[in-house]
Amino acid sequence: MSNHLVITAMGVNRPGIVSKFARLASECDCDVVDSRMALFGSEFTLIMMLSGSWASITKMESTLPSLSVELELMTVMKRTSKHTAQHYVSRLEVTFNGKDKRGTMKKITQFLAERSLDLAAMRSHAEEDKNGDPTQAVFLTINVPEKIELDKLELSIHELAQDMSLNCTIERMQEFTAAQA
């Protein structure tokens, strides 16, 4: 049975950080199952999920702190289990963009939570347009359960965008029928 470990790391960006994490995982006989890396300002961030035997995960847990000190990174580790996918009838990719306003993420995530929708991924970005006005873009991937009517949900999302004076695009990524389940 394979064990899993999630690692998060953050610190000043410099070349070779991901390579050193990947090398350490390999030296500990762990496989990189999933990973995400991003830069926020001058800060490097990494989330990585590893799998391996109990001994391999334990070795990673005991050797990562010294690499963290060497690279001057804050790291957190947590054992976890493999993700079990739920059954959803559809997946929507939603993009909101327009003038940057405080509270946008609060309103969008509250909308999703009130409807018990599964937020599979989220990315947001704020910057200035060519006129120097603040703009924002929010990208969401939403897993939609069977009990939700897609047409009504899409209409509600567009109404939310209109209430916030944002542009909105929605793309249906996959739809399942009972026969496919």
N, C-alpha and C positions, 0 to 999 in steps of 0.2 A: 504494500500500500504506500502510495506517495504522500508525503507531507508537504505543506505549503507555508511559505513565509512571505509576508509583505514587508517591504522596506521603503521608507520615505527618507529622503535626504535633501538638505537645503544648505546653501552656502554661496560664497562668491564664485562666479563662473570663471573657469579656466580650462584650457584644452586638456583632454585626456581623462576627465572624470568618469565618463560612461565606460570607457575602455578599462579603467581600473576596477570598476564594479563588476563588469562582465568577466574579467580575468579572475577576480576573487571567487565569483560564483562557480566558474569552471574548476578552479583549484579545489573548491570544497565539494565537487561532484554534484552541483546543483544545476538545474536547467532553468533558464529564464523563460517563464510562461507568458508573461505580459509585462510591458513597461511603457511608461510615458515620461517624457522629459520636456521641460519648458523653461523659458527665461522670464522672470518677472523683474523688471528693472535690471540691475546688475546681479541679481540672485539666480543661481542655478537651482532647479528643483527636479527631483526624480522620484517616481513611484515605480517600484519593480516587484513583481511577484515571482518567487522561485519555487521550484518543486524538487524534491529529492527524498532520500531515505531519512529516517529519524536522525541517524548519525551525521549525515551531510548537512541537514538543517541546523543541528546543534553546532557543528563546526563553523558554519557561517555566522551563527549568533555569537560565537566566541571570538572570531577573528575580525568581524566588521568594526568593532569599536576602535581598533588600532588604525584601520584605514581611515575612519572618520576623523581621528585626531590628525593623521598625516595630511589629509586634504582640507582640514579645518571646516568640516561639515557637521551640521546637526543631523543626527539620524535617529529614527525610531523603527523598531522591528515589532512585528506581531505575527504569531502563528495564526493560520486560518485554514479553511477547508476549500476545496474546489467549488466554484460557483455552480449552482444548479439552475439552469434556465427555466423560467416560468413560461407558460403558454400564453402568447398574446396573439390577437387577431391581426394586428397591424403595427407598423412602426412608422412614425412621422418624423421627418426632419423639418424643423421650424426655424426660420431666421427672422429676427426682429432687427430693424435698424432705423436710425434717425437721430434726433438731437439727444445728447447725453443729459440725463436727468437723474437726480438722486432718487432712490426708491424703485427703480425699474426692476432690478433683480428680485426685490422683495415681492412686488406685485406679481411677477411672472411665476416665481416658485410657490407663492401662496395659491395662485390659480391652480397649479398642478396638484398641490397637496390637498386642496379642497375637493378635488375630483378623484383622489387616490390614483393618480397616474404615475407610472414608473418612469422616472427621469434616468435614462440609460447613459446619457452623456450631456455635458454642458460646457460651453466655451464662451467667454465674453471678451470684448476688446473695446477700449475707448481711446480715441485719438482726436486730433483737430483736423478739420477739412481744410481745403486750400484757402478758405477765407478766415481761418483761425477759429472757427466755431467748433465747440466740442461735439463729437458724434460718438455713437456707440453701435456695436453689433453684438447680438446675442444669438448663439447657435445652439439648438437643443435637439436631442434625439429622444423621442418619447415612445415607450412601448405601451400600446393600447390594449386593455383587456376586452374580453368578449362583451361584457355588459354595456360598453360605451358605444353609442352610435357615432360612427366616424363623421358623417356629414354635419351632425349637430355640434360635435367637438370642434371641427374645423371652423364652423360659423362662430362659435364662442371664442376661439383663439383670435380670429379676425376682429371680433368686437373688442376684445381686450387690447389688441394693438391699436385700434381706432381710438379707444378711450385714453390711451397713453400717447397718442399722436405719433405712432411709429408705423413704418412700413413693415409688412409681414408677407413671407412666402412660406408655403407648406408643400412638402413633397411626400407622397405616400411611398414608402420604401418596399413594403411587402404586405400582402394580405393572404390570410390562410382561410381555407374552407374547412368544414368539419371533416370532409373526406381526406384532407391533407394531414390532419392532426394525428 
